[in-house]
Structures are given as structure tokens and as C-alpha cells.
Amino acid sequence: MAALEGDGEGARIADSARRLVGLMARLAGWRPDELWAATPADVAAVLAGWRGDGEAADGAGIDRTALAAMMEQYPDG
């Protein structure tokens, strides 16, 4: 992540990635090796289970509001 740090868009991407990594580690209970081996489909499946509606598993994705709610519920601290 060091290459993405700094000012501007790269820093925002790095911050978002760190939050998502922390969220998935807590939400899915993934250890580092499992986390880094996960695919976007794996993440979508976990998020669909969290939402309970299967929407993300169908490829519809997760909207900004739902992601913000999860980030609020599971802050990186």
C-alpha cells in the first residue's frame, strides 16, 4: 500500500482499501492469508450474507449507503 499513500486520489484509494480489509477481516473472520487470497466474488458473497438479501451475490453489488452503514458498525478505530 505504500505506493498508494500520499496526497490525492491514491491516498483515498489506500484509505478505502484499508477500511475494506479491516471490515472483511472482522466480518468474515479472515486471517491475513485468507484475506489476500479472496476474490471480489468472495467479498461479494460475504457482503450479501451480511445484508441478508443475496443481492451482492447476484452481481448487483453493494451501494454506498450499505457500505457506509457497515463501516459505521465496524469502524477500523
C-alpha positions in Angstrom: 0.0 0.0 0.0 3.0 2.3 0.4 2.8 3.1 -3.3 -0.7 4.4 -3.0 0.0 6.6 0.1 0.5 10.3 -0.1 -1.9 13.0 -1.2 -4.8 12.9 -3.6 -6.7 10.1 -5.1 -4.0 7.4 -4.3 -4.4 8.2 -0.6 -8.2 8.0 -0.8 -7.9 4.6 -2.5 -5.4 3.4 0.1 -7.7 4.6 2.9 -10.7 2.8 1.3 -8.7 -0.4 0.9 -7.6 -0.4 4.5 -11.2 0.1 5.7 -12.4 -2.8 3.4 -9.6 -5.0 4.6 -10.4 -4.3 8.2 -14.1 -4.8 7.6 -13.6 -8.1 5.8 -11.2 -9.4 8.5 -13.8 -8.7 11.2 -16.9 -9.5 9.3 -15.7 -12.8 7.7 -13.1 -13.6 10.3 -10.5 -14.0 7.6 -6.9 -14.3 8.7 -4.3 -12.4 6.5 -3.6 -15.3 4.1 -7.3 -15.9 3.6 -8.0 -12.2 3.1 -5.3 -11.7 0.5 -6.4 -14.9 -1.4 -10.0 -13.7 -1.5 -11.5 -12.7 -4.8 -14.1 -9.9 -5.4 -16.7 -12.7 -5.7 -15.7 -13.9 -2.2 -16.1 -10.4 -0.8 -19.5 -10.0 -2.5 -20.7 -13.3 -1.1 -19.8 -12.3 2.4 -21.4 -8.9 2.0 -24.6 -10.5 0.6 -24.8 -12.7 3.6 -24.3 -9.7 5.9 -27.1 -7.8 4.1 -29.3 -11.0 4.1 -30.8 -10.4 0.8 -28.4 -12.1 -1.6 -28.3 -9.0 -3.8 -24.5 -8.7 -3.9 -24.1 -12.4 -4.8 -26.3 -11.8 -7.9 -23.8 -9.2 -9.1 -25.8 -6.2 -8.3 -23.1 -5.0 -5.9 -23.4 -3.1 -2.7 -24.5 0.6 -2.6 -22.7 3.4 -0.9 -25.3 3.6 1.8 -25.0 0.0 2.8 -21.2 0.2 2.7 -21.2 3.3 4.9 -23.6 1.5 7.4 -21.2 -1.4 7.6 -18.2 0.9 8.1 -20.0 2.7 10.9 -20.9 -0.5 12.5 -17.4 -2.0 12.2 -15.0 1.0 12.4 -11.3 0.5 11.9 -10.6 2.5 15.0 
